[in-house]
């Protein structure tokens, strides 16, 4: 089971997430996010080791994404807006792509199929901000669905409900931000450990081992 801790805004929390066993650590560069980090964070992000570094962007220009990816030493970029499949191909040469799909009452599977060239699909609860709402969606929408790439499940996950989410959706991995926070962008380190342990144990019970990428740098 892949575990991604997202919305990290400082090196102390990022190192705590790595120590807790996170496979991926996420940093939001998207405008308007309460968890946004500025470009000057690239220095300390590039120095982190022990987990794959993921930069989160929303409807940004390819050149800027590519520049940030290089400066921060990102292993993957996560596109959380209305990005076209062609952009995913363009960015795939430098950093592999996670494409977020917003989920309301249904999943647009025809749209999901357009992104079969990305490393992973991330399913997140639809919101005006494009994600990070802390709300869940119907995990049963994913039940029994075989994807070309392993999916990540996000949206309102906590240490208390992640086992149920994994049992229902059986994803390749889970992604959490608000569910391990004391305030937006500030993580509770004890909760980080509980979330990772709960996700791993649940993944073991249902046989969701999750494909793992290796760091590009």
C-alpha positions, 0 to 999 in steps of 0.5 A, spaced: 500 500 500 502 506 497 502 512 502 502 519 500 502 525 505 500 531 502 500 539 503 507 539 507 509 546 508 515 545 512 521 541 513 520 538 520 513 535 518 516 532 511 521 529 515 516 526 520 512 524 514 518 520 512 520 517 519 513 515 519 514 511 513 510 515 507 512 513 500 510 519 497 511 526 500 507 532 497 508 539 496 502 544 493 505 549 488 498 551 486 495 558 487 489 559 492 491 553 496 491 554 504 497 549 503 501 552 498 509 553 498 513 558 495 518 557 490 523 558 495 521 552 498 525 548 493 531 548 496 529 544 502 525 540 498 530 538 494 534 536 500 529 531 503 531 523 502 527 517 503 520 518 500 518 520 493 517 528 492 511 530 489 509 537 486 502 539 486 500 544 480 493 546 478 492 549 471 499 551 470 504 553 464 508 547 462 514 551 463 513 553 470 512 546 472 518 544 469 522 549 472 519 548 479 520 540 478 527 541 476 529 546 482 525 542 487 528 535 485 521 532 484 520 525 482 513 526 480 508 532 478 501 532 480 496 535 476 490 537 479 486 541 474 483 541 467 490 539 464 489 536 457 492 529 456 497 532 451 500 536 457 501 530 461 505 527 455 510 533 455 511 533 462 513 526 463 519 527 460 522 530 466 517 528 472 512 522 471 505 525 472 499 523 477 493 526 474 487 528 479 480 526 477 475 530 481 469 525 483 462 527 485 456 523 485 459 519 479 466 518 476 467 520 468 470 513 466 471 516 459 475 522 461 479 517 466 481 513 460 484 519 456 490 519 461 492 512 460 499 515 459 500 517 466 504 514 472 497 514 476 490 516 477 488 520 483 481 520 485 479 526 490 472 529 492 470 534 487 470 541 490 471 548 488 478 549 490 479 542 486 481 538 492 483 538 499 476 539 502 477 534 507 470 531 504 469 523 502 466 521 496 463 514 495 468 509 495 464 504 492 464 507 485 471 504 485 470 497 487 472 492 482 475 497 477 481 495 474 485 501 471 491 501 467 495 504 472 494 504 480 490 509 482 491 513 489 485 514 493 484 521 496 479 525 500 477 526 507 481 520 509 483 519 516 487 514 521 480 512 523 476 511 516 482 509 511 481 501 513 474 502 511 476 506 504 481 501 502 477 495 504 471 498 499 475 501 493 482 497 494 486 502 491 494 502 490 495 507 495 492 513 499 493 520 499 492 524 506 492 532 507 487 535 512 486 528 516 493 528 519 493 536 520 492 540 527 491 546 522 492 547 514 499 545 512 501 543 519 501 536 521 500 532 527 506 527 528 503 522 532 497 522 527 502 521 521 504 514 524 497 512 526 495 513 519 501 510 515 500 504 520 492 503 519 493 504 511 499 499 511 495 494 515 489 495 511 492 494 505 496 487 507 489 484 509 486 485 502 492 484 498 493 491 496 501 491 495 501 497 490 506 498 485 512 502 487 516 508 483 523 509 484 526 516 485 529 519 479 534 522 483 
